[in-house]
């Protein structure tokens, strides 16, 4: 009987010890994962290295999207108040009623050290809130930039 009592005490001790471990793990809070979501829009600048015998020169090349943005700004600066630019399907819109919905395709062309060009096709959206007129048109433009000169838009 003494043997059975000792075995029972050992079994109860093991059970209590195991239960203590299980309860400790279950009751310990699991830390929440920390998630910081911050989206920043930054211009893309590519750095290229040019090897010159005896020294290294770093040349920063602007990201390609910068050329498109520059061309769109030049387009609105040059043609933004032109009647033919503001007209869609026979209705003339105001300058603030014309936006680019999306650029469908575009190309950058390096012409020489002082000239480069951007050609693009974009979907223009015209919205006149005063009489609820809307119009959408896809148009193509080419903008040529020459150092020290105004851009040429065609």
C-alpha positions in Angstrom: 0.0 0.0 0.0 2.9 2.3 0.8 4.1 1.7 -2.8 0.8 2.6 -4.2 0.6 5.8 -2.1 4.1 6.9 -3.2 3.2 6.2 -6.9 0.0 8.2 -6.5 1.9 11.1 -4.9 4.5 11.1 -7.7 1.7 11.0 -10.3 -0.1 14.0 -8.7 3.2 15.9 -8.4 3.9 15.3 -12.2 0.3 16.3 -13.1 0.5 19.5 -11.0 3.9 20.4 -12.4 2.7 19.8 -16.0 -0.6 21.8 -15.4 1.5 24.7 -14.0 3.7 24.8 -17.1 0.6 24.7 -19.4 -1.2 27.4 -17.5 1.9 29.6 -17.4 2.2 29.4 -21.2 -1.5 29.9 -21.9 -1.8 32.9 -19.6 1.4 34.6 -20.8 0.2 37.3 -23.3 1.7 37.0 -26.8 3.0 40.5 -27.9 1.1 42.0 -30.8 3.3 42.6 -33.9 4.1 46.2 -34.4 3.3 47.3 -37.9 4.1 50.8 -39.1 2.8 51.6 -42.5 4.2 54.8 -44.0 4.2 55.3 -47.7 6.4 58.0 -49.0 6.7 59.1 -52.7 10.2 59.9 -53.5 11.8 60.8 -56.8 13.9 58.0 -58.3 17.5 59.1 -58.7 19.9 56.6 -60.2 23.6 57.0 -59.5 26.0 55.9 -62.1 29.7 55.7 -61.8 32.0 56.7 -64.7 35.5 55.4 -64.6 38.1 57.9 -65.6 41.7 56.7 -65.4 43.0 57.8 -62.0 39.7 58.9 -60.5 36.0 58.1 -60.2 33.3 60.6 -61.0 29.7 60.2 -59.7 27.0 61.3 -62.1 23.4 61.5 -60.9 20.9 60.6 -63.5 17.3 61.7 -62.8 14.6 59.0 -62.7 12.7 58.5 -66.0 9.3 59.7 -64.6 10.8 63.1 -63.9 11.1 63.7 -67.7 7.4 62.8 -68.2 6.4 65.1 -65.4 8.5 67.9 -66.9 6.9 67.3 -70.3 3.3 67.4 -68.9 4.1 70.7 -67.0 5.5 72.2 -70.2 2.4 71.1 -72.1 0.1 72.9 -69.7 2.4 75.9 -69.5 2.6 76.3 -73.3 -0.9 75.2 -74.4 -3.0 75.6 -71.3 -4.8 78.7 -72.5 -4.9 77.8 -76.2 -8.5 77.5 -77.5 -7.8 74.3 -79.6 -6.2 72.6 -76.5 -9.2 73.5 -74.3 -11.8 72.3 -76.9 -13.2 68.7 -76.8 -16.0 67.6 -79.2 -16.9 71.2 -80.0 -17.2 72.5 -76.5 -14.5 74.8 -75.0 -13.6 74.1 -71.4 -11.7 76.3 -68.9 -8.1 75.7 -68.0 -8.9 74.3 -64.6 -11.4 71.8 -66.1 -8.7 69.9 -68.1 -6.8 67.1 -66.4 -4.8 64.1 -67.5 -6.6 60.9 -66.4 -3.7 58.7 -67.3 -0.7 58.4 -69.6 -1.1 55.4 -71.9 2.5 55.3 -73.2 5.5 57.5 -73.4 9.1 57.6 -74.6 12.2 59.6 -73.7 14.6 60.5 -76.5 18.1 61.9 -75.9 19.0 64.0 -78.9 22.4 65.5 -77.9 24.1 67.0 -74.8 21.8 70.0 -74.8 18.5 68.5 -76.2 16.1 65.8 -75.1 12.5 65.0 -76.0 9.5 63.3 -74.5 6.6 61.9 -76.5 3.4 60.7 -74.8 -0.1 59.6 -75.4 -2.5 60.5 -72.6 -6.2 60.3 -71.8 -7.4 63.8 -71.2 -10.5 64.5 -69.1 -12.6 67.6 -69.5 -15.2 68.4 -66.9 -17.4 71.4 -66.8 -19.3 71.5 -63.5 -21.5 74.4 -64.5 -23.4 72.6 -67.1 -22.4 68.9 -66.3 -20.5 68.5 -69.6 -17.8 65.8 -69.6 -15.5 64.8 -72.4 -12.6 62.3 -72.7 -10.1 62.3 -75.5 -6.8 60.5 -76.0 -4.2 62.9 -77.4 -0.5 62.6 -78.3 2.2 65.3 -77.8 5.9 65.7 -78.2 7.9 68.1 -76.1 11.5 69.0 -77.0 13.7 70.6 -74.4 16.8 72.5 -75.4 19.1 73.9 -72.7 18.4 77.7 -72.2 15.3 77.7 -74.5 11.6 77.4 -73.9 10.2 73.9 -74.6 8.7 73.2 -78.0 5.4 71.4 -77.8 3.9 69.8 -80.8 
